[in-house]
Amino acid sequence: MATKQQTIKILSIVEATTINAVAKNVLEFHRAARELAEQSADFQDIEECIVTFERTREATQTPNDFVNAARKQGWEVEIITERRRLDLSAIASLKNVVERQRPDIVVTHSVKSHFLLWRSQVWRDYPWVAFHHGYTTTDLKMRVYNWLDRWSLPHASRVLTVCHAFARELAAKTGVPLQQIIVQHNAVRPAPQPAVADVQSLRTQLGIAKDERTVLTVGRLSREKGHIDLLAAFKHLLEAHPDISAKLIIVGDGPERGRLGAAARADRLAGRVVFTGQISGDIQPYYAAADVFALPSHSEGSPNVLLEAMAANLPIVATAVGGVPEMVEDNESALLVPAGDMRAMAAAIKRVLDDEQLALRLTANASRLAAERYPPLAYARSLIEIYSSVSSKRASLPGSASE
């Protein structure tokens, strides 16, 4: 009979208040890891502590969505209070948490958590994996903020990132050797198909007529996501083909919301574009209500929304940026267009709307890829193997924390 491996204790530092992309990946990993342990008596158990941050005035209020979700899954959550976006007093608090928890490995998930862990110096005693999910470059402050990785990441035991494009970028910008960077695409868990009545109810709520086609995009409304390009493409589509009756549904919120709304009004698209805001509940009815999914980003890693659209059997038109071409193949599992090319985006959307056989082929191939290449159990197994390898190598060194 196989002997069960020793439990590995992971301390994950996550900067999230909502179930954003990073939070979703962290929660999915732990859910899948638990399933693996339940399925196999000799699979390595995971003991988890999540560390997150709250501004001082928020910490006394009701726990946020991410904290609630983590605790609902049974994970211990430690909250570090901070006074501002990058509060250096949090370094001592983080060091205290790590030394009290004594994990086998520490995993950081953002520029801030990388920097705070580096400055705390605990990486000298504890194995550290820095998980890079991509950079946000919405303003000058954020771009300067990203520079912190130049100092932080070279000290990590390993750096994980979500696509080969990001791996090359990290190596160039931070000096971390490419062989020290491991690529791990995100995973997707197929969701139950929503009831027909629920989908119809949503279409009515969104003002979508019975014979109206629907273009859907989902994501944070920030500049690098390229929603302004999608508005231009949608306008071009309607002007070039006035016979098309269609609406554009934009799901999400963020700093670009005002600019996008103003652009839609200026282009007389107000009646054709619906801004839903952030959806905290079930997103599946939105995918089921759409005819095509559009991803107009200027920068992407391994986008969860792309995986979700693939698993939801929705034909995809996306820009060929970052990790997107690593995940789907042009004209096989999606239609890929150059970033910023609104005419190419409009033409690709038109192809999908006009050609039912093309749409069916794209969805069948994409759905198969999602199931075969990006299942959550394989994702969790791969991460656990990486974490175990890093932990065991460091545990054998003289003066390690495990001694």
N, C-alpha and C positions, 0 to 999 in steps of 0.2 A: 504494500500500500504506500502511495506517495506521501511524503511528509510535507505538511503545510509550511510555506516559507514564513520567515519572520515578518511581522507587521512593519510597514514603513510609515513613519510619521512625517507628513508634509505640512509645512506652514506656508500658506499662499497669501501673498500681499496683493490686494486687489483694490484699485481706486474706482469704485462704482457706487452709485446711489439708486440707479434704475437697472433693469435687466437689459443692459446694452450688450454689444457683441462680445466683449471680453467677459462680462459676467455670465452670459449665456454659455460660453465655452467652458468656463470654470465649473459651473453647475452641472453641465452635461458630462464633463469628465468624471466628476465624483459620482454621479448617478450611474454611469456605465461601469466605473470601477467597482461599485458595490454589486452590480449585477454579475460581473465576472467572478467576484468572490463567492457569491451565492451559487453560481453555476458549477464551480469547480472547487473541490475541497482542498486542493493543493495550490490554488492561486493566491498570490500575495495580497493580504489585507491592506487597506489603506486607513490610516487614522489621520484625520484632517482637522486643522485649525485655520480659519480664514481671518486675516487681519485687514481691516478697512479703515477709512478715515471719515470723520464727520467734523464740520465746522462747529465751534463751541456752542453757538446759539441753536444749532440743529440737534446736537447730541442728546439734549434733554427731552426732545420731542419723540413722537411715535417713530419706531424704527423704519428705515426706508425700505423700498421694494426689494433691493438686493439682500439686505440683512434678513428680512422676513423670509425670502425664498431659501437662503442658505440654512437658516435655522429650521425651516420646515422640512428640509432634507436631512436634518439631524446633525449638521455640522456645528462645531463650536465656533463662535464669532467673537473676536476681540476688536473693540472700537478704539482707535486713537483719536483724541480730539485735537483739532488744529485751529489756529486763528486766521490763517490765510491759505492761499493756493499752495505755496511752498513754505511751510513753517519748519524752520530748522530745529525748533524745540521738540519736534516729533521724533528726531533721531534718538534721543535718550529713551523715549517711550517705546520706540520700536526695538531698541536693544534690550530693554527690560522684558518685553514680550518674548523675544527669541530665547533669551537666557532662561526665562521661566518655563517655556514650553519645551525646550531642548529637542527640537525636531531632528529628524535624520537628514532633511533637506529643506532649504528655503527656496520658494519660487516667487519671483516678482513679475508683475504684469504690465508695468507702465514706466515711462521715463521717470516719474516722480519716485515710484517705489524702488526702481533701480538705483537712483541717486541716494535716497535715504539709507538704503541698505549698505551701499558702498561707504558712505560717510560714517555709518555706525561701526564699521570695522568687523562686524560679526562674521563676514565672509572668510576671515582668517581662520575661524574655528568650525564653521558649518558649511557644508556643500551648498553652492548657490547656483540655481538655474534661472537665467533671465529670459523671460518669454516676451519677445517683441511682436506686437500685433499690428504695427504700422504707426506712422507719424501723422498727426493732425497739424496742418499748416495754415490754420484759419487766420492768424494774425502774426505780427512781428514777435509778440511776446511768446507765442507758441513755438515759433521757429527758433528763437533763442533758447527756450526751454528744452527743445530737442537736442541741443548741443551738449547737454549734460551727459548724454550717453557716451560721448567721446572719453569722458573720465571714468564713467561707471562700468560699462560693459567689458572692457579688457580684464577686469578682475573677477568676472563670473567664471564658475567652473565650466559651464556650457551656456551657449546662447541658442535659444530656439526661436524660429520664426515661421511664418505661415506660407511662404512661397519662395522659390528660388530667386525671383526678382528682388525681394526684400533682403535675402541673404547677400546678394552681390552689393546692394546698396549699403548694408551694414558694414561689410568688409571695407568698402571704400571710405565710408564716413567715420567709422570708429576705430579702425585699425585692428579689429578682431580678425584673426586669420580665418579664411573661409572654411578650413577644415574643422574649426571649433564651433561652427554654426550648423545646427541641425534643422532641416526643413520638415515641418509637420503641418500639412493642410488640415483645415477644420473638418468637422464631421457633421452629419445631419441625421436626425431621428425622424423617420417618416411619421407624419401626423395623421390621425383618422380623417377620412373624408367628411367634410361637413354635410349636414342634412340639406337637401334641395330647398326646403322651406326657409332655412336660415340664410342660404345664399340669395334667394329671391327677396327675402326681407331686407338684406343688406343693399342689394341693387336698388330697391325702392327708396331706402333711406338715403342713398347717395344720389338719387335723382337720375338713375340710368334707365332709359326707356327700353322697352322690350326688344326692339330691333337695333339698339345702339351697341357699337363695339367699344371695348374697354381696354385701354393701355394702363398698366399698373407699374408703379415704382415704389420701393420701400427703402427707407434709410434715413440717416440723420441729415438734416438740411444744412450742410456745411459746404463751403465753396468747392472743396476737392471732389465732392460727389457729382458735380456737373449738372445739377438740376436745371440751371439756366439754359444749358445746351438742349436739354430735353424739351423745355418749353418752346425753344426756337424750332426744333425739329417737328414738334407737334403742330405748331403754327404753319410751317411749310407743308406738312402733310395735308392739312385741311385746305390750304389755299391751292395747292397743286391738284387736289382731288376733292372738289366741292361736293361730290356725290357721297363721300364717306361721312357717315353719322357716327361720331365717336366722342368719348370722354377720356380725359387723362386723370387718373386717381393717384395723388401723391400722399403716401402714408409716411408720417414722421414729423419731427419738429427739430428746430435748431436755429442757429444765428442767421441763416439765410431766409428764414420764413418771410420777413417783411419785404425783402428785395424780390423774392419770387412772386409774392402776391401782387406787388406793384407792377412787375413785368407782365403778369397775366392780364391785369386790368388794362395796361397800356396797349397790349396787343389784341385787345378785345376777345380774350380767351376766358373771361370770367365765368361765362355760362358753360364752358367746355372743360374747365379744370376744377377739380375738387381737392381741397386740402383737408385731410382728415385729422391732422395733428397726430400726436403719439398714441399708439394703440397698446394698452397694457394687457388686454385680454387676448383671446384667440385670434391669431392673424390668418388662419387658414381660410375662412370665408372670403377674404379679400383675394387670395390667390384663385380660389374657385370661381369668383365672380368675373375674373379678367380673361381676356382673349390673348394677351401677350404681356410679358414682363420685360421692362426696359431698365437697363443698368448703364447710366451715362457717365460713370465716374472718370475722373482724370487720374486717380490713384486708387488701387485696391490691392489687397493681399489675397486672402482666401475668404471672400465675402459670404457670410452666413445667408444673406438674402438670396444670393445666387444658388446656393445649395438648397434652400427652402423651395425656390421656384422649380428647380430640377426635380425634387422629390414630390412636388405638387402637380406634376405633369402639365406645366405651363410653358409654352414656347418662349424662348429667350432671345432678346436682342441686347447685346452688351458691347461696351468698348473693350478693345484688345489692350488692356493695361495690366501691369503688375502680374498677379498670379492667375488672372482670368483665363489666358490662353493655356495655362498649365492644367486647368480644370475641365474646360470644354473645348471642342474642336470646331472651327468655323465650318458652317454648312453641314455639320454632322450632328452636333448636340446643341448648337446655338448659332446665331448669325452674329459675327463679330465685325465691328466697324472701328475706324480710327477715332480716338478721343477728340472731341471738339468739332467733328464733321457732322453738322446737323442735317445736311442733305443725305449723307450716307445712312444716318440713323433713321430718317424719315422713310427712305427707300426700303430699308430692311424691315421696318414695321409694316409697311405696305405689303411687302412680299408675304409676310406671315399672315396678315389679315386676308389676303387674296387667295393664297394657296393652301387649301386644307390638308392636302397630302404632305406638303412640306412641314406644316405645323405638327402633324401627327408623327412624322419621322423624327423631327427634332425632340419632341417630348418623350418618345419611346427611348431614344438613345440617351437622353439626359437622365431620365428616370433610372435606367439600367446603370449608368455611371454612378449615380448617387448611392445606389444600393451596393454596388460592387467595390467602389473605391473609397467611399466616405462613410462607412457604417460606424456608429459611436463605440461599439465594443472593440473594434480594431484600433480605433483612435486611442481609447483608454489603455489598451494593452501595450501599444507602442510607447506612450508616454511613461507608463509604469516601468517598462524596460529601461528607458533612458534615465529616469530618476533613480532606479535601483543601481544602475551601472555607475552613475556619478557618485551616489552615496557610498557604495562599497569601495570605490577607489579612494575616496577621501578618508573613509573610516580606517583604512590600513596605514595612513600616514602617521608618523610620530606626533604626539601632541594633539591629535584630533579630538573633537568634542565627544566622540563615542567611547573613548578610552576611559 
